[in-house]
Amino acid sequence: MAIIDTGSKAEKFKRISLPVYGGDPSLGEKTSAVYVPAFGKRNGESAFFALIESADAISKINAEKALKTGGLNRVWADFEITPSVTEEKKTLLSKSSYDGLVSVSYRFLSGDNANYVSMASACRELLIRSSVLSMNETEFSKTEGLPLSLTLIASAKGEKTDRKGGEQKVLTSLSQAKDVISFLRSKGIKNITLRIKGLFEGGLVQTGFSSVKLFSSLGTKKELEEFMEFSKSQNVSVYADVGLFSASSPGAESAVKIGGGKTAISEPLGNSSSSFENSFRLSPEKDAEKNSDRLIASLLKTGFDGISLSDAGKILYSDFSSKKSAGRTKIKAETETRCGALSSGKKLMISGGNVYALKYASFANDLWYTAKCAENEFCTAVPFVQSILHGFVDYSHTAFNRAKNGETAFLKAVEYGAVPSWEWYFENFGTDEEKDGFYYMNKADDARRYYERMSEVFSDLRNKKITAHRKLKSGVFCTEYGSSVRIYVNYNKKDVSVGGVTVEGKSFVRVG
């Protein structure tokens, strides 16, 4: 979420219009991380908050500054009842339109509660009331300390720009994954949440929808069983990463079509150093029930503790493949059904944070922490989504070694209450070994150091709600938990004193 300072004199401000749950790939729109269908406005000590409860999948949130000639600062939602796409100067309409309810709930806030953290609290209450979020907080009491979120890339297929072919290469075998776990445990990291990408045939993006088959070069079935037994003994929860609605090629199975009949290809689902192939969307009208059920049945038979869904929390799309078509509302409902089916037999991890996919999740990975409108003098990112989730669902941001600046990403995780996160492989893969940011030995010491610093601060805060967040001065922020704990974060190079507390440069301090 972002806050917009409407008091700014910025002359170049343009109306902001962001599709909830991101753009629709089937309409040629790029995705963006608008995880929660919520908006609000504050004026002095008065504020309102709004949550779109029905028709959220076809909504957009808009913001506009008052013009010089008059008018009002505005924030509002609008709804696309009939999806359309424009091709070659022709507008093609979907064969079906949304015919359900459109509802928006409002809450009014005043005084000290007129702020975005109180809006997040109101949003959480509404989401729990409508059963979008679960109140299950018991998992936190069953685990030892702060978890480290680790992603291991098991295999990848093809070169960096090769989507159609190439040899599938092992980057982290099952025995090597054991070595990484043992290494981290020896460094004092006792609680690890492990997601493994590229486990199955096809590498980082699976080749089909109806089943999953472990890439044989990673290890035998017996070795997988031994790996899972070892992981349980080391307090490691292992999630197998898979896509419910995406594959590297449509093959004989039906893929989603855009208005002109072309196959809809999404943006790449990841941005590791190896190839993340573009992925085709599954047509729910034709294949979702059959193939998703088969895929789920296949996944539930595996020995993994949980399933990580690479696509369900990131992308929402329409389907123009059939005469009936399927709008985003139907795809959203389909996603919720599939997530519920998986969570009945496995723990569930969601990549991304589209709120409809989080009901059954025990972990949310790869949350964006930057604002989706351009950050400048009138648009600033704030931890709105994190304030909703903290104390209910563990979450991580972009892996520190994937970020442009790992140290800044680390401090942002501290400021926003996120779990420390890394993405590695065991084998060096086609780059200078000493400079490879994904080669685990190059980052293991950083992982130990960052984890120790965060664990000292956050081990007893995992089940606490964020109750306040504010900017104290340039580059200095304070996040409060409950009524007694404050975390001060200083992004500046020099030490800073605020409220009687001195925070060293590029560091943080806990008070309480």
N, C-alpha and C positions, 0 to 999 in steps of 0.2 A: 504494500500500500504506500501511497505517497500523500503528503499534505501539500497544498498549494497556498502560498501566501498571496491572497487577493489584494492585500494592501501594497504589494510591490508596484513600482512604477514601470515595470518592464513593458516596453512598447511593442515587442515582437511576440507577445503571448498570442497563441492561436488556440482555438477551441480544441479541447482534448476529448477524444471519443475512443474508449477502449472496450472491445468485446469481452464479456464475461467468459471465463475459461479459455480465452485466447481466440485467435482467428480460426476460421474454418478452412482446413486444407482443401476440402472438396470445392471450395469457391475461389481457390487460388490465394487465400489470405494467409499471411504469416502468423505464426502463433506468438503469443505473449502471455506472461504469467499474471493473470488476474484470477487469483485463486478463490476469492470469496465474493459473492454478488452483493456487495455492501458499499454504502457511501454515506457521507454526512457533512455537516457544516457547523462551524462555530462562529459566533459573533459575541465577543466579550465573555460574559459569564453564562451565556445561553447557547445551547447547541441542540441539534437533532441528529439522530442516526436512523438509517433505513436499511433493511435487509429484504432483498427480493426473494420471496418464498415460493412463488410459482412463476413459470415461464423464464426462469433464470438462464436457461441454456440458450435462449434466443434474445438475450438482452445485451445492451451496451450501456456503459456508465459514461456520462458526459460532464464536462466542467467548462465553465466560461467566465471570464472576468467581465465586469461592468465596462461599458464603453465610455469614452470621454463625454459623449453627448447625452449620457444618462443610462438608465437601466440598472440591473442588479447583478451581483455576483451570483452565479447559479451552479447547482449540481443536480443532476437528474438522471433517470433511466429511460431508455426507449426500447422498443421491442420489434423485431423483424418477424412478423406473423407468417409471411410467405418468403422463403429463401429464394434468392435470385443470383445469377452470375451473368456478367457482361462479357461477350466474346465477339470480336470483329464488329463492334458498334451495335450489336444486338443484345438485348436483355432477355435471358431465358429464365422463366419462373419455374419453381418446383411444382410438381403435379399435386402436391398436398400442402395444406396450410395448418398451422397450429390452431387447434380449436378448444384448448383447455382454459383454465383460469389464469388470470394475470393478477398477482397480489403482491403488495409491498407492505411490510410492517414497519411502523415508525416508533421510535422512542425519543423522548425529550429529556435533555439533561441540563443541569444548571450548576452554578457555583463551581466548587472544586472538581465536580464530575464532568465539567464541560471540556473534555479532552479525548484524544484518540484511544488511550488505554481504557477509559471508561466505556467508550463506544465498543471496543473489542470485548469487554466484559458483557455488555448488553447483547452483542452478537452471539457470544458463546452460549448465553442463556437461551436465546431464541433457537439456536441450532440444536441444543440438547432437548429443548421442549418439543421440537419437531422431529426428533430422532435422527438428525443428520450427523450429530456427533454422539459418541458414547461417553458415559460417565465412568468407564472402567479405569480406575487408577491403581488397581491392585498389582499390576506388573512391576511397578517401581519398587515395591517392598520385597519382591522375590529375587532381585538381582543385586550383585555386589558392586557398589560404587558407580561412578560415572562411566557409561559405555564409550568406547571408541568405535566410530563407524568406519569400517574398512571395506573397500571394494577391491577385489582381486579380479583381474582380467585373465580368464583361463585360456582363451584362444581367440584368434582373429583370422579373418579370411581375406586374402588379396592385399594388394599394395594400397597406399593411401588414397589414390584416386580411382582405384579399380573396383567397380561395384558388381561387375558381371561374372568375374571368375577369380582364379587364383587359389593357391594352396592354403588350406586351413592350418595355421601354425599354433603350436602349443606355447603359451606364454607363462602359464603357471599350472603345473600338474597337481594332482591331489597330494602326492607326497611332498611337493614343494610348498603347497599351501600349509601343510602340517609344520614345515620348517619355519614359515613366516609366523604362524601362531606361537610356536615354541619360543621363537626369538622375542616376540613382543611380551610374552608372559615372563621371560627372563628379565625384561626391563621394568617389571613391576606393573604392567598393564593387565589387570585381572578380569576385566569385563569387556568383551569384544562382540560387536554386532557385525557379522561378516556377510556381505553380499558378493556372490560370484557371478560375473558376466562371462558370456561366451562358453558356457558349459556344454551346449548342445550342438548338434550338427548344424553347420552354417555360420558358426562363430558368433559375432556380436549381435547379429540380427538373424533370428531363426528362419529356416527355409519354408516353413509351412505352419498351418494353424491347428491341424487336427491331432498332433501328438508331438512329443519331444523325445529325442533320442540322444543320450549322453555321447559326446564325442569320444570315441574309443581310445584315442591316443592319450587322453588325460588319465586313464587308469581303468582297471577292471571293476566289475560289479562288487567283487569282494573288497577291493581297495576302497571303493566308495563307502561300503559298510564300515570298514575299519576307520576311515576318515571321520565319519559321523560319530562313531563311538568315542574317538579321540577328542573331537570337538566338544561333545557333551561333558567329558571329563575335565575339560579346560574352561568351562563356563563360557563357551562360544556358541552363539545362535547363528546358524548358517541358513542364508536365504538364497535360493536359486533364482536368477534373474530370467524373466521370460516376458514376451509380449502377448497379450490376449487378443489384440486387434490389428497386429502388424506382422509383416513377413517381408523377406528380401525380394521375393518374386511371387506374383499371383499364381503362377503355374496353372494347374487345372482348376484351382479354386477361384471363386469370383472375388474380384477386387472392386472397391468403390469406384464409381464413375462420377465425373463432374458433369456439368450441364451439357457440354458439347460431346460427351461420349468418351472423352479421354480418361485414362486411368489416373486416379488421384495419387500422387506421391507426396508424402510429407517431407518436411525438413528432416535432416538427420536427427536421430533420437539422442545422440550424445556427442561429446567433443573430446574424446581421448586422443592420444597421439596416433593411434592406429585407426583403420578405416571403420567408420560407422556408416554402413550402407543406408541409402535412402530406403524407406519402407513403405509398402503398400498397405492400404487400409482394408480391412475385411468388411464385406458387405453384410450387415446384420440381417437385412431382409432375406437374403438368400442362404447365408452360411453360418451365421453366428450361433444359432441354437444347436445345430449339428456339430460344428467344428469346435466351438468353445466348450461344449459339454465333453467332447472327446479329449480336448486338451486338458481340461480340469481333471478328468478322470485319470489321465496319464500323470499329471503332476502330483495328485494325491497319493499315487502309488510309490513315489520316490521317498527316499529316506531323509530328505532335507527337513529341517525344523520349520522352515517357512518358505514362502514364495514372494519374490520381489517382482512387481509389475512395472515394466519399463515404460508403458504407454498410457495406462488407465488414468493416471493423475496429471498427465501433461497435455493431452490432445483430445479435443472433442470436435467431431466432424458430422457432416450430413452425408446422405447416400442417395445418389440419383441413378442407381443401377437398375431399379425396377420401375414398373408402372406406378406402384404405390408410393415409391420413394420412402425415405426415412429421415426425418429431421433430427436435429441435435437433441431434442427432448427425448426421442426414442432411444438414441444412442446412449444418452446419459442413464436412462432407466436400465438399459441392457448392461452397462458397465456396473451399476450398483448390484444387479442380480448376480453377475459373475464374481464380483468381489465377495459378496456374501457366501456364495457357494464355496469359494476357495477357503475363506476364513473359518468355515465350519470344520475343516480338517487340518489346516495349517495356520501358523502365524502369517500375517500379511504385512508386507512393506510396500509402500507406494512411492514411486519416483515422481516428484512434483507435488503440488498441493491442492489440486482442484478439490474443493471441500466435499463434494458428493462421493468421492472415492475414499475418504478418510474414515468413514463410519466404522469400518471393520479393521482398520490398520493399527498396528502396534508401533509402527515407525514410518516417518515421512522423510524421504531422502531427497537431496538436491533441490531444496527450496531456494528460490531466488530471494536475494536480500537487497537488490537495487530497485529503484523506481522504474516503472515501465514508461513513464513520460520522461522526457529528457531532463536530467537533473541540472538545475541552474538556480538563479536567484529566486524563482517562484515555485520550484518543485523539488521536494526533498523526501527521500525514503525514510520510513519509520517502521518499527516492528509490530505492525497491526496483526498480521496473521500469526506471528510468533506469540503475541499476547493472548490470542485465542487458544493456541495449542499448548502452551507451556503448563506442565502439571497434569496433562491428559495424554499427550502423545509425544514421545521422543522425536526429535527432528534434527536434521543436519543441513548445512548449506553446501555449496559447491566444495568439493574436496580441496584442501589447502594447496596441494601441488597442481591443481588444475586452474587455480585463480591466477590472475595477472600478477598480483602481489600477495604471496603467501602470508606474510606477516600482517598485512591489513586484513586479509580474510580471517586470520586467527583472532584478531582483536574484534572484528565484527561478530564472530561467533560468541565471544565473551559478552559483548554488548547486547546481543539478541537472545542469549540463553540457548544457543545451539550446541549440539554434541560435536566434538572434534572429528574431522572427517578426512580420509586419505583414499587415494585410488592408485593401486600399484599393479605391477606384474613381477614375477620372479626372474624371468630371463630378460637380458638386455635385448631390445628389439629394433635393430636397424638404425641406431643413432649412436653418437659418441657416449660411451658408457658413463664417463665422468659427468656429463651434462644432462643425462636422461632423467627428467623429473619424475618418470613413472617407474624407474628401476628402484625397487624397494630399499636396497642398501644405501642409496643416495639420500633417502629421506627418513630412514629409521630413527636416527638420532633426534631429528626435529620432532618426529612423532612422540618420542619419549618425553622430550623437554616440554612440548606444548601440553601433552596429556597431564603431566605432573602439575603444571601450573593451573590448568583448568580443574583438575580433580580436587585440589585443595579448596577451591572456591565453590564448586557446584555439586559435590557429592550429596549434600543434604538439601539441595534446592530443586531436585528433579520433580518433586510432586507439589511444588509451590507455584502459585500464580504470580504472574507479573502484574504489579499493582500501580506502577508509575514508570515513565520514561521521559527524560527531558534532556535537552541540550543546555549545558551550563555556560559554555563559551566556545569559541572556535576550536573544533577538534576535541572537545571534552564532553562526555555524556555520562548520565547516571541512570541506571535501571534499578528499580526497587522490587523486592519480593516480599509479600506479606506486609507487615508494618514495621519490620525491624532490620532488614538486610538491604544494603545498598552496594551496588557494584559501580565503581567509577572507572571509566576507560579514557585513556589519553592517547590520541592518534598523533600528537605533535612530537617532534624530536626532543624538545626541551621539557624539563619537569614543570608541572603546573600545580598550584595550590588553589583549592576550591573548598569553601566552607570549613576551613581548618584541616583539610585533608590534602596531603601532598601526593601526587601521582607522578611517578617517573615517566620519562618520555617513552613512547611506544610500549606502554604497559597498563596495568590496571590494579585496583585496590578494592578489597572487600571491607566493608564496615558493618559490624553487627553479626 
